Amino acid sequence: MAWTVQTIDALARQLGRDVIYLSFSDELWEKDVDAEIEKITDWLDERKIEWKVVENFDPDTVWVEGGPSCLFIDIDPEQPDFAVITDKFVAADGSAAEPGFALDRLRVATALEHAERDDEAFWDRYV
């Protein structure tokens, strides 16, 4: 079954702010992906933190098929409650604290540079 997966850059444009997300690394795909993601989403659910599985952002690549590759975390990185996310997902040395997941931030300014991707005609060129 096919469905449209929202992209992290489209979310940044919709929210009008920087967004944070967990990228899925190659290491994750060597495991039971669904079970690993469920551990993370269960942790977020326990804390009543909204999340969404989405597609990562690559300004030089357009994917027209494939699965989601990151997990959007609906916490504004400029707010104090962002610390709970960094405490969970970033080790003291700055590396990923959860194997297979890397905490990333997409700046809204970067997302806005690619606003043409919100137009359906943009995607029609690739199908």
N, C-alpha and C positions, 0 to 999 in steps of 0.2 A: 504494500500500500504506500502510495506517495503522499507527501504533505510538504508544505512550505515551512522551513525552519527559519525563524527570525534571526537576523544577524545582530551581533553585539553593537556594531556601529549604528544600526537603525535604532536600537534602544537608546543609545546615548543621544541621538538627535531628538527622539520623542520626549525623553526626560529633560533635555536641555542642560545636562550636567555630565561630568566625568562619571564613568561606570567602572565597577570592579567585577572581575570574573575569575574563575579557575579554568585555566587551559588544561586540556587533557594531553598528557605527554605520551610519547611512544611506549614508555614503560607501562602505562595504564592498559594499553591494548594487548599486552602480554598476559593480562589477568582476566578475571571475570568482570568485564567492564561494568555491567549492570549492577553487580553486587558492590563494587567499589564506589560507584556513583551514589548508590542507595545509602551507603554509610555516611556520606557527606550530606546528602539531602535530609536524612533522618536527623543529623546533628543540627542542621539549619531549622528544620521543622520544630524541634524541641525548643529552640530559642525564638520561635515565631518570626523567623527571618524569611522573607519571600525570596524565591529563586525561580529560575527558568532555564531549561536546557536550550542553548542557542548555538549558532555557528560563529566561529571566531572571525576576526577581521584581518584581512591581508590586503593592503592597498593595491598590490600588484597582481592579485589573483582573483578570478571570479569562478566560484564553484557552482555548478548547476545540478550536481548530484552528490550524494554522500550523506553521511549522518552528522548530527551535531558534534561539535568539538570543544565546547566549553559550557560552563555553568555560570550564568549571570547571578550575582548576589545583590539584592536590592537594598543596599546600604550606601548612602552618600559618603564617599571617601573624605569629605570635608567635615563630617560630623563626628563628635566624640565617640559614638557607639561603633565607629569603624575599628577601634582598638580590639574589640572581641574577635574580629575577623583576622587581623594580623597576628594576634596572639595564638590563634588556632592554626593558621596556614603558613606562617613564616617562622622558620627556626631562628635562633639567636644570631647565627652567622649569615642570615639573609637568604639561605637556601629554602627549598620547599620543605615544609614540616610534614606534609602528607604525600607519601610516594605516589607519583603519577599525576599530581595536580600542582600547577604553578599559579600563584596569585598574580594577576595582571591588572593594569589600569589602562583604560582608553580615555584619552582626553577628548572632551566634547569638541574642541577646536579641530582636532584631527578628523573626527567623525563628520563634522560639517564640511570639510574639504571634499568629502565624497557623497554629498547629498544627492547627486544625480542617481544614485543607486535606489532611491526611494521611488523613482518613476518606473512604472512597469515596462515602459518602452526600453529602458536600459537593459533589462533582463531578456527581453524578446530577441535581442541580438544574439543571444547565446543558446537559444533552444531551437 
